[in-house]
């Protein structure tokens, strides 16, 4: 069995300044959330955008966490893109609750899809 998986969460943002709630569940085969990466379609969309995230009822990021702190540019190697969590965050089938807030700093490029990628691992 694989020891890791990248789970994709797609968030559709319809208009400038939108606040979009999303829910889901982590893959049951993997017991730990090891990291996260947020991919926006354009770098300008990152500036001022915020993400809130709970996994298994545990707050991972408060509602106004700056998206720029958990994303990076194309010049970063794929294996180094993820913000790594030093603590153990339970994942195996845990409920995901989140909110993405668009900065509304441009009137162009709507609607768009933000992608939140969770790096899940199997420690045992």
Secondary structure, DSSP 8 states (H G I E B T S, - for coil): --SEEEEEEEEEE-STT-EEEEEEE--TT--EEEEEEEE-SSHHHHTT-EEEEEETTEEEEEEEEEGGGG---TTS-GGG-SEE-SS--B-TT-EEEEEEE-----SSS-SEEEEEEEEEE---
